[in-house]
Amino acid sequence: MNPFDDDDVPWADPAIRADYEAALGRFVLAFNEVDYRLSKIINVVLLSRDRPDLATSAARGAFAQRLETLDLLRSSTENGELSALPLARLRVLNSDRNQLAHGHFDQNPFDGSYTLLLSAKTRNFPIMRVAELASELAAIAEQFRFTELAYQFDDLSDECGMSD
């Protein structure tokens, strides 16, 4: 028998990795949209409060820092859309993002199982979980988009003298 003949070695289905890559890609795209919309909301809220001097700088920085900024902004408003944004959940999703973005996909070539390796730790992120997180982020992005639009239409109502 030839030692280089590995026809009898059971290799994992390559679709497992491809499915993981697709789910991870959807997750990253959804997270990036939330990240973008977070900055847009901070900007539009501060502009609606006549604070253009703060709008640009407050909408920059690390994701966690901008979540804190938005949390401060929503604590001083009665805007229902802004108050309903799931900031605590986004803190958890940000942690998941860091793990998914920086973890090494370590797949067992025989049975297809895998773990994410992060320094000395391992994390279990099944493809289904990553896909569910991506869907959750897409829904949050839509909620952010709606909130941003609500602020922009409030500004238009104010400009047209249509406020209550």
C-alpha positions in Angstrom: 0.0 0.0 0.0 1.2 3.4 -0.9 1.5 5.7 2.2 0.5 8.7 0.1 -2.7 7.0 -1.1 -5.4 8.6 1.0 -8.4 7.5 -1.0 -9.7 5.6 2.1 -9.4 8.5 4.4 -12.8 10.0 5.3 -12.8 13.7 4.6 -15.4 16.1 5.9 -17.8 17.5 3.4 -16.3 20.8 2.1 -19.9 22.3 2.1 -19.6 22.6 5.9 -16.9 25.2 5.6 -18.7 26.9 2.6 -21.9 27.1 4.6 -20.1 28.6 7.6 -18.4 31.1 5.3 -21.7 32.1 3.8 -23.3 32.5 7.3 -20.3 34.4 8.5 -20.5 36.7 5.5 -24.2 37.4 6.1 -23.5 38.1 9.8 -20.6 40.5 9.0 -22.7 42.4 6.4 -25.7 42.7 8.8 -23.4 43.9 11.6 -21.8 46.4 9.3 -25.1 47.8 8.4 -26.1 48.2 12.1 -22.7 49.8 12.7 -23.3 52.3 9.8 -26.9 53.0 10.9 -25.8 53.5 14.5 -23.6 56.4 13.4 -26.4 57.8 11.2 -28.9 57.8 14.1 -26.4 59.5 16.4 -25.9 62.1 13.8 -29.6 62.7 13.0 -30.5 62.9 16.7 -27.9 65.5 17.5 -28.8 67.5 14.4 -32.5 67.4 15.5 -31.3 68.8 18.8 -29.5 71.6 17.0 -26.1 70.3 17.9 -24.2 70.0 14.6 -21.0 70.8 16.5 -21.3 67.4 18.2 -23.0 65.4 15.4 -19.9 64.4 13.4 -17.5 63.6 16.3 -20.1 61.7 18.4 -20.9 59.5 15.4 -17.3 58.3 15.2 -15.3 55.9 17.3 -15.5 52.3 18.4 -18.9 50.6 18.2 -19.2 50.1 22.0 -18.4 53.8 22.5 -21.1 54.8 20.0 -23.6 52.5 21.7 -22.9 54.4 25.0 -23.4 57.7 23.1 -26.7 56.6 21.8 -27.7 55.3 25.2 -27.0 58.7 26.7 -29.0 60.4 23.9 -32.0 58.1 24.3 -32.0 58.6 28.1 -32.8 62.3 27.5 -35.7 61.8 25.0 -39.2 60.6 24.9 -38.9 59.3 21.3 -40.5 55.9 21.3 -38.5 54.6 18.3 -35.2 55.6 19.9 -36.1 54.2 23.2 -37.0 50.8 21.7 -33.6 50.2 20.1 -32.0 47.1 21.6 -28.7 48.5 22.8 -28.1 45.9 25.5 -28.6 43.1 22.9 -26.2 44.9 20.6 -23.5 44.9 23.2 -23.8 41.1 23.3 -23.9 40.9 19.5 -20.7 43.1 19.4 -19.0 40.5 21.6 -20.2 37.7 19.2 -18.9 39.8 16.3 -15.5 40.1 17.9 -15.3 36.3 18.5 -16.5 35.5 15.0 -14.2 38.0 13.3 -11.1 37.0 15.2 -11.7 33.3 15.8 -9.9 30.7 13.8 -12.3 28.2 12.1 -10.8 24.8 13.2 -12.5 22.0 11.4 -12.0 18.3 12.1 -11.3 16.9 8.6 -12.8 13.5 9.5 -16.2 14.3 10.9 -16.7 17.9 9.8 -17.2 19.3 13.4 -15.5 22.6 14.1 -14.8 25.1 16.8 -13.7 28.7 16.8 -10.3 29.1 18.5 -9.7 32.4 20.3 -6.3 32.5 21.9 -6.5 29.7 24.4 -10.3 29.5 24.4 -12.7 27.7 22.1 -16.2 28.8 21.2 -19.1 26.9 19.7 -20.8 28.9 16.9 -22.8 26.4 14.8 -23.7 27.6 11.4 -27.4 27.8 12.4 -26.5 30.1 15.3 -24.4 32.4 13.1 -27.3 32.5 10.6 -29.8 33.3 13.3 -27.5 36.1 14.6 -27.3 37.5 11.1 -31.1 37.5 10.8 -31.4 39.2 14.1 -28.9 41.9 13.1 -30.8 42.4 9.8 -34.0 43.0 11.8 -32.1 45.5 14.1 -30.7 47.3 11.1 -34.2 47.7 9.8 -35.3 49.0 13.2 -32.4 51.5 13.1 -33.3 52.5 9.5 -36.9 53.1 10.6 -35.8 55.2 13.6 -33.5 57.3 11.4 -36.3 57.9 9.0 -38.7 58.8 11.8 -36.3 61.5 12.9 -35.9 62.8 9.4 -39.6 63.0 8.9 -40.0 64.7 12.3 -37.6 67.4 11.0 -39.7 67.8 7.8 -42.9 68.1 9.9 -41.2 70.8 12.0 -40.0 72.7 8.9 -43.5 72.6 7.4 -45.2 73.7 10.6 -47.0 70.3 10.9 -46.0 69.4 14.4 -48.7 68.5 16.9 
